[in-house]
Amino acid sequence: MYKVLIADDESIERKAISIILGKNDNFKLIGEANNGIDVIEKAKNLNPDVILMDIKMPGMDGIKATKEILKTNPSIKTIIITAYDEFQYAQQAIKIGAIDYLLKPVRPDDLMESIYKAVLYKTQNSLPINSVNLKTYLEINKNVVLFEKIKIGDKMALKIEINKLIEEHLSITSDDIKEFTTILFFKIVDFISSKNDFIEDKLLKLCDEFSAEISKLESIAQIKKLIYDYIDIVFNIIILYKPYKPSLIKEALKYIDENYNKNITLEDVAKYVHLNPQYLSRYFKKTMNMNFVDYISKIRINSSKKLLSETDLSINSIALKVGYTDQSYFCKVFKKIEGISPNKFRKNLKL
């Protein structure tokens, strides 16, 4: 559980924020301050993970208070709370080290998003700052392939890219490999969180668990297995909690209708609509009351029936036109759906 300190001279604002925080089990409100001097003292004594800091407070403003706190404890992450006419001050606060700023009145979703961002940033920066870590951040941030695999939900390709990155760093020490892999996992989680804010809290817990687990490992094989296992967990969480969007299924159906005559797979359709294949499979069945294979078979057989009745094309030619490269397999699917063979179907039309 992460500790949060509120600094605001308005009791109503403090109360509103405390109510929002009280609804989330990942965060604990450990104290409130009503001026800049008070928040510096409480930050020193309570050691919060995150401070929600109002800019305009009596005694000392939020910018000066933030400066003082970061001098003695730079690991504390500060989120600035500001009104519209104080925006220029918020920009100053970001420059001196604040993580984010929120506009009053604070919206619950914005508040939680900022706090998750601050905690994830804190977790990432809990690693020692050295040349290996700096180089790692730069390499990972520039790795377009890595993030493209995450975007399209290609878990296997992502693991291959992770393996490649780890293999390229085998010359560094065991501890540095652990740090490298930890940063790599955090960056992947950070990217996924930014696209899937409904699972930020769950992914945040995974980062803590991953850090604890990797510290116990010795071999490269163990480290690789750990990050692969956690990538599986991340993708499973996405599948389990991602909100259902009917429009995505419509896009998938449109793609199938336009390409059923090609050798398309569930993975092809998932890539087209930018979904994880498992997620698409789950919601496809939920929406259509049949799985992907049965649906595309139905579309192909319906098209083949039209060709059988309106053309004199051979069975093999019709099979190829509707997406089957194997005539015998086409006939097997046709009979399974229609109860008779394609030849028998054509003969019955002439009776």
Secondary structure, 3 states (H helix, E strand, C coil): CEEEEEECCCHHHHHHHHHHHHCCCCEEEEEEECCHHHHHHHHHHHCCCEEEEECCCCCCCHHHHHHHHHHHCCCCEEEEEECHHHHHHHHHHHHCCCCEEEECCCCHHHHHHHHHHHHHHHHHCCCCCCHHHHHHHHHHHCCHHHHHHHHHCCHHHHHHHHHHHHHCCCCCCHHHHHHHHHHHHHHHHHHHHHHCHHHHHHHHHHHHHHHHHHCCCCCHHHHHHHHHHHHHHHHHHHHHHCCCCHHHHHHHHHHHHHHCCCCCCHHHHHHHCCCCHHHHHHHHHHHHCCCHHHHHHHHHHHHHHHHHHHCCCCHHHHHHHCCCCCHHHHHHHHHHHHCCCHHHHHHHHCC
